[in-house]
Amino acid sequence: MRKRKEKYARWGRKMARFSDMVLSEFRLWIAIGTGIIILTVAGTLLFAPFFDVREIKVRRQDPRIDPEEIQQTLAPLFKQRLVLVTRNHVAGMLHAQYPEIERVEIGKDYPSTLSVSVYLEAVAAEVVIVDDMDIGSGSGSTTGSGTDVYTYVTRKGTFVTSPIRLTGGPYPKLTVTDWGIRPQNRTTLLAPEFLQTIFLARDALRRDFALQSQNISIYLRAQEFHIKTNKATLWFDLRSPLNVQFQRFREFLKTLSLDQAKEYIDLRIADKIIYQ
């Protein structure tokens, strides 16, 4: 009886070793087969023209985006393998055309369709460009509201145009009064720091002095800006800190009334305040 049990035990061990060997071989062949399939699929995706980019779909996220212009910019991607096209590659190509791009997203619909979504910088203000040797005459030409092209500046200071009025407003209006200024679409109009200073001054006037901004005029060459409020027009510049200029305004209010400044209060000059 013992011999019979030992015989069965040896047989069981042999079968177990045989099973392990068969399973090991089976796993090996599975791994080889899987590798062959992966190589075949990869080779097909990389080398078969069936997987070339043949169509580019542009998902319009902003009226400033021209889908045809995007497609023309991305035309070099046609005939490239769709699997090799990356988001960074697409974004790099578009940044040269759209400097105000914030981010780009892509999608791939195999075998040959690339989808592209472009998101642009938020608009900070509407812009009016005044070109007139006599600003006060009102006879000069303007670019902005009232024409068939609407002009804006983004939060990073990029000048942009749109064939329709952008939603999300109303936007504050900035009047740029330098003679001969003709900014091109998608070029820098204002340094971001300049734009930020303007809005900080506007907000401080409303918050600390209850003065509502009615119009903001910008002088690019002089690096100054004038804020017309419901009671007075104040002149600021970038040469001295904004808090210093507001301190001059507070000193003015300690001794004089806003009603005495019929035209402007100049806060740009150190140690004195000029008003008229």
NORDA-V274791 format. One line per field, one symbol per residue. ss: DSSP state (@ for helix, = for strand, . for the rest). phi: phi as a letter, one per 30 degrees, with the letter a starting at -180 (. if undefined). psi: psi as a letter, one per 40 degrees, with the letter a starting at -180 (. if undefined). Layout:
ss=???
phi=???
psi=???
This chain:
ss=.@@@@@@@@@@@@@@@@@@@@@@@@@@@@@@@@@@@@@@@@@@@@@@.@@@=..=====.......@@@@@@@.@@@...=@@@..@@@@@@@@@.....=========...========..=========...@@@...===......=====...=====.........=====..........==...@@@@@@@@@@@@@@@@@@...=======....======...=====....@@@@@@@@@@@@@@..@@@....==.......==.
phi=.dddddddddddddddddddddddddddddddddddddddddddddcddecddcbbcccdcadddceddddddcedddiddedddcddddddddddcbdddcabbbbbcdcbcccbcccceddcadbcccbadbeddicddbbkejcdbcbbbddciddbcbdbdddjddcdcccccddidbdceicdcbdedddddddddedddddcbhccdcabcccdddhbbccdcdbacccbbcdbedddddddddddddcbcdddcdcabccdcdiabcbb
psi=ddddddddddddddddddddddddddddddddddddddddddddddehedfihehhhhhheheehhdddddddededheihddehidddddddddddgeehdihiiihgieehhhhhhhiiihdiihhhhghdgdedeeiiihbieaehhhihieeehhiiieihiieaiiihhhhehhehgiihfihdiidddddddddddddddddefhhhdihhhhddefiihhhaedihhhiaediidddddddddddeddiiddegddihhedhieihhi.
